[in-house]
């Protein structure tokens, strides 16, 4: 259960990072 929660947190964090990257157009 904790593992799944951690995975979700990481995916959300990664999504936010990707969004930030797109806004700054660093891809």
mmCIF file as Biopython writes it, N, C-alpha, C and O atoms, coordinates in Angstrom:
data_model
#
loop_
_atom_site.group_PDB
_atom_site.id
_atom_site.type_symbol
_atom_site.label_atom_id
_atom_site.label_alt_id
_atom_site.label_comp_id
_atom_site.label_asym_id
_atom_site.label_entity_id
_atom_site.label_seq_id
_atom_site.pdbx_PDB_ins_code
_atom_site.Cartn_x
_atom_site.Cartn_y
_atom_site.Cartn_z
_atom_site.occupancy
_atom_site.B_iso_or_equiv
_atom_site.auth_seq_id
_atom_site.auth_asym_id
_atom_site.pdbx_PDB_model_num
ATOM 1   N N  . UNK A ? 1  ? 0.847  -1.201 0.000   1.0 0.0 1  A 1 
ATOM 2   C CA . UNK A ? 1  ? 0.000  0.000  0.000   1.0 0.0 1  A 1 
ATOM 3   C C  . UNK A ? 1  ? 0.882  1.252  0.000   1.0 0.0 1  A 1 
ATOM 4   O O  . UNK A ? 1  ? 0.664  2.181  -0.778  1.0 0.0 1  A 1 
ATOM 5   N N  . UNK A ? 2  ? 1.874  1.257  0.879   1.0 0.0 2  A 1 
ATOM 6   C CA . UNK A ? 2  ? 2.766  2.415  0.964   1.0 0.0 2  A 1 
ATOM 7   C C  . UNK A ? 2  ? 3.533  2.577  -0.343  1.0 0.0 2  A 1 
ATOM 8   O O  . UNK A ? 2  ? 3.770  3.693  -0.804  1.0 0.0 2  A 1 
ATOM 9   N N  . UNK A ? 3  ? 3.921  1.434  -0.939  1.0 0.0 3  A 1 
ATOM 10  C CA . UNK A ? 3  ? 4.693  1.484  -2.190  1.0 0.0 3  A 1 
ATOM 11  C C  . UNK A ? 3  ? 3.862  2.171  -3.282  1.0 0.0 3  A 1 
ATOM 12  O O  . UNK A ? 3  ? 4.374  3.011  -4.022  1.0 0.0 3  A 1 
ATOM 13  N N  . UNK A ? 4  ? 2.585  1.809  -3.374  1.0 0.0 4  A 1 
ATOM 14  C CA . UNK A ? 4  ? 1.719  2.409  -4.387  1.0 0.0 4  A 1 
ATOM 15  C C  . UNK A ? 4  ? 1.601  3.904  -4.147  1.0 0.0 4  A 1 
ATOM 16  O O  . UNK A ? 4  ? 1.655  4.697  -5.087  1.0 0.0 4  A 1 
ATOM 17  N N  . UNK A ? 5  ? 1.440  4.285  -2.883  1.0 0.0 5  A 1 
ATOM 18  C CA . UNK A ? 5  ? 1.310  5.708  -2.551  1.0 0.0 5  A 1 
ATOM 19  C C  . UNK A ? 5  ? 2.560  6.464  -2.981  1.0 0.0 5  A 1 
ATOM 20  O O  . UNK A ? 5  ? 2.476  7.549  -3.556  1.0 0.0 5  A 1 
ATOM 21  N N  . UNK A ? 6  ? 3.718  5.880  -2.696  1.0 0.0 6  A 1 
ATOM 22  C CA . UNK A ? 6  ? 4.990  6.518  -3.057  1.0 0.0 6  A 1 
ATOM 23  C C  . UNK A ? 6  ? 5.073  6.681  -4.572  1.0 0.0 6  A 1 
ATOM 24  O O  . UNK A ? 6  ? 5.492  7.724  -5.076  1.0 0.0 6  A 1 
ATOM 25  N N  . UNK A ? 7  ? 4.668  5.634  -5.287  1.0 0.0 7  A 1 
ATOM 26  C CA . UNK A ? 7  ? 4.729  5.678  -6.746  1.0 0.0 7  A 1 
ATOM 27  C C  . UNK A ? 7  ? 3.861  6.823  -7.278  1.0 0.0 7  A 1 
ATOM 28  O O  . UNK A ? 7  ? 4.259  7.548  -8.189  1.0 0.0 7  A 1 
ATOM 29  N N  . UNK A ? 8  ? 2.677  6.969  -6.694  1.0 0.0 8  A 1 
ATOM 30  C CA . UNK A ? 8  ? 1.781  8.049  -7.116  1.0 0.0 8  A 1 
ATOM 31  C C  . UNK A ? 8  ? 2.404  9.410  -6.860  1.0 0.0 8  A 1 
ATOM 32  O O  . UNK A ? 8  ? 2.346  10.301 -7.708  1.0 0.0 8  A 1 
ATOM 33  N N  . UNK A ? 9  ? 3.004  9.565  -5.678  1.0 0.0 9  A 1 
ATOM 34  C CA . UNK A ? 9  ? 3.636  10.838 -5.327  1.0 0.0 9  A 1 
ATOM 35  C C  . UNK A ? 9  ? 4.733  11.177 -6.331  1.0 0.0 9  A 1 
ATOM 36  O O  . UNK A ? 9  ? 4.839  12.316 -6.786  1.0 0.0 9  A 1 
ATOM 37  N N  . UNK A ? 10 ? 5.546  10.180 -6.672  1.0 0.0 10 A 1 
ATOM 38  C CA . UNK A ? 10 ? 6.658  10.395 -7.609  1.0 0.0 10 A 1 
ATOM 39  C C  . UNK A ? 10 ? 6.122  10.778 -8.990  1.0 0.0 10 A 1 
ATOM 40  O O  . UNK A ? 10 ? 6.639  11.691 -9.633  1.0 0.0 10 A 1 
ATOM 41  N N  . UNK A ? 11 ? 5.085  10.075 -9.435  1.0 0.0 11 A 1 
ATOM 42  C CA . UNK A ? 11 ? 4.527  10.357 -10.762 1.0 0.0 11 A 1 
ATOM 43  C C  . UNK A ? 11 ? 3.954  11.771 -10.804 1.0 0.0 11 A 1 
ATOM 44  O O  . UNK A ? 11 ? 4.087  12.471 -11.808 1.0 0.0 11 A 1 
ATOM 45  N N  . UNK A ? 12 ? 3.311  12.190 -9.699  1.0 0.0 12 A 1 
ATOM 46  C CA . UNK A ? 12 ? 2.744  13.547 -9.644  1.0 0.0 12 A 1 
ATOM 47  C C  . UNK A ? 12 ? 3.870  14.573 -9.686  1.0 0.0 12 A 1 
ATOM 48  O O  . UNK A ? 12 ? 3.786  15.581 -10.388 1.0 0.0 12 A 1 
ATOM 49  N N  . UNK A ? 13 ? 4.929  14.294 -8.919  1.0 0.0 13 A 1 
ATOM 50  C CA . UNK A ? 13 ? 6.075  15.212 -8.884  1.0 0.0 13 A 1 
ATOM 51  C C  . UNK A ? 13 ? 6.690  15.308 -10.274 1.0 0.0 13 A 1 
ATOM 52  O O  . UNK A ? 13 ? 7.003  16.400 -10.749 1.0 0.0 13 A 1 
ATOM 53  N N  . UNK A ? 14 ? 6.863  14.155 -10.926 1.0 0.0 14 A 1 
ATOM 54  C CA . UNK A ? 14 ? 7.471  14.114 -12.256 1.0 0.0 14 A 1 
ATOM 55  C C  . UNK A ? 14 ? 6.614  14.897 -13.252 1.0 0.0 14 A 1 
ATOM 56  O O  . UNK A ? 14 ? 7.131  15.623 -14.102 1.0 0.0 14 A 1 
ATOM 57  N N  . UNK A ? 15 ? 5.283  14.734 -13.129 1.0 0.0 15 A 1 
ATOM 58  C CA . UNK A ? 15 ? 4.365  15.448 -14.017 1.0 0.0 15 A 1 
ATOM 59  C C  . UNK A ? 15 ? 4.520  16.956 -13.851 1.0 0.0 15 A 1 
ATOM 60  O O  . UNK A ? 15 ? 4.524  17.695 -14.835 1.0 0.0 15 A 1 
ATOM 61  N N  . UNK A ? 16 ? 4.647  17.412 -12.601 1.0 0.0 16 A 1 
ATOM 62  C CA . UNK A ? 16 ? 4.805  18.844 -12.338 1.0 0.0 16 A 1 
ATOM 63  C C  . UNK A ? 16 ? 6.120  19.323 -12.943 1.0 0.0 16 A 1 
ATOM 64  O O  . UNK A ? 16 ? 6.190  20.411 -13.514 1.0 0.0 16 A 1 
ATOM 65  N N  . UNK A ? 17 ? 7.154  18.506 -12.816 1.0 0.0 17 A 1 
ATOM 66  C CA . UNK A ? 17 ? 8.460  18.888 -13.362 1.0 0.0 17 A 1 
ATOM 67  C C  . UNK A ? 17 ? 8.368  19.008 -14.875 1.0 0.0 17 A 1 
ATOM 68  O O  . UNK A ? 17 ? 8.897  19.952 -15.463 1.0 0.0 17 A 1 
ATOM 69  N N  . UNK A ? 18 ? 7.698  18.052 -15.503 1.0 0.0 18 A 1 
ATOM 70  C CA . UNK A ? 18 ? 7.578  18.074 -16.965 1.0 0.0 18 A 1 
ATOM 71  C C  . UNK A ? 18 ? 6.813  19.313 -17.409 1.0 0.0 18 A 1 
ATOM 72  O O  . UNK A ? 18 ? 7.158  19.936 -18.413 1.0 0.0 18 A 1 
ATOM 73  N N  . UNK A ? 19 ? 5.769  19.670 -16.657 1.0 0.0 19 A 1 
ATOM 74  C CA . UNK A ? 19 ? 4.980  20.850 -16.994 1.0 0.0 19 A 1 
ATOM 75  C C  . UNK A ? 19 ? 5.858  22.088 -16.911 1.0 0.0 19 A 1 
ATOM 76  O O  . UNK A ? 19 ? 5.821  22.939 -17.799 1.0 0.0 19 A 1 
ATOM 77  N N  . UNK A ? 20 ? 6.646  22.192 -15.847 1.0 0.0 20 A 1 
ATOM 78  C CA . UNK A ? 20 ? 7.555  23.329 -15.684 1.0 0.0 20 A 1 
ATOM 79  C C  . UNK A ? 20 ? 8.519  23.386 -16.862 1.0 0.0 20 A 1 
ATOM 80  O O  . UNK A ? 20 ? 8.777  24.459 -17.406 1.0 0.0 20 A 1 
ATOM 81  N N  . UNK A ? 21 ? 9.050  22.230 -17.254 1.0 0.0 21 A 1 
ATOM 82  C CA . UNK A ? 21 ? 10.019 22.164 -18.348 1.0 0.0 21 A 1 
ATOM 83  C C  . UNK A ? 21 ? 9.363  22.669 -19.634 1.0 0.0 21 A 1 
ATOM 84  O O  . UNK A ? 21 ? 9.982  23.412 -20.397 1.0 0.0 21 A 1 
ATOM 85  N N  . UNK A ? 22 ? 8.123  22.272 -19.875 1.0 0.0 22 A 1 
ATOM 86  C CA . UNK A ? 22 ? 7.429  22.681 -21.100 1.0 0.0 22 A 1 
ATOM 87  C C  . UNK A ? 22 ? 7.218  24.189 -21.113 1.0 0.0 22 A 1 
ATOM 88  O O  . UNK A ? 22 ? 7.354  24.833 -22.153 1.0 0.0 22 A 1 
ATOM 89  N N  . UNK A ? 23 ? 6.883  24.751 -19.943 1.0 0.0 23 A 1 
ATOM 90  C CA . UNK A ? 23 ? 6.645  26.193 -19.870 1.0 0.0 23 A 1 
ATOM 91  C C  . UNK A ? 23 ? 7.921  26.958 -20.213 1.0 0.0 23 A 1 
ATOM 92  O O  . UNK A ? 23 ? 7.874  28.016 -20.841 1.0 0.0 23 A 1 
ATOM 93  N N  . UNK A ? 24 ? 9.062  26.409 -19.790 1.0 0.0 24 A 1 
ATOM 94  C CA . UNK A ? 24 ? 10.341 27.067 -20.074 1.0 0.0 24 A 1 
ATOM 95  C C  . UNK A ? 24 ? 10.900 26.580 -21.413 1.0 0.0 24 A 1 
ATOM 96  O O  . UNK A ? 24 ? 11.936 27.057 -21.876 1.0 0.0 24 A 1 
ATOM 97  N N  . UNK A ? 25 ? 10.200 25.625 -22.027 1.0 0.0 25 A 1 
ATOM 98  C CA . UNK A ? 25 ? 10.621 25.040 -23.314 1.0 0.0 25 A 1 
ATOM 99  C C  . UNK A ? 25 ? 12.080 24.589 -23.251 1.0 0.0 25 A 1 
ATOM 100 O O  . UNK A ? 25 ? 12.943 25.145 -23.931 1.0 0.0 25 A 1 
ATOM 101 N N  . UNK A ? 26 ? 12.340 23.573 -22.425 1.0 0.0 26 A 1 
ATOM 102 C CA . UNK A ? 26 ? 13.713 23.054 -22.324 1.0 0.0 26 A 1 
ATOM 103 C C  . UNK A ? 26 ? 13.735 21.607 -22.804 1.0 0.0 26 A 1 
ATOM 104 O O  . UNK A ? 26 ? 14.354 20.747 -22.178 1.0 0.0 26 A 1 
ATOM 105 N N  . UNK A ? 27 ? 13.039 21.339 -23.945 1.0 0.0 27 A 1 
ATOM 106 C CA . UNK A ? 27 ? 13.043 19.965 -24.476 1.0 0.0 27 A 1 
ATOM 107 C C  . UNK A ? 27 ? 13.483 19.943 -25.922 1.0 0.0 27 A 1 
ATOM 108 O O  . UNK A ? 27 ? 13.547 18.875 -26.531 1.0 0.0 27 A 1 
#
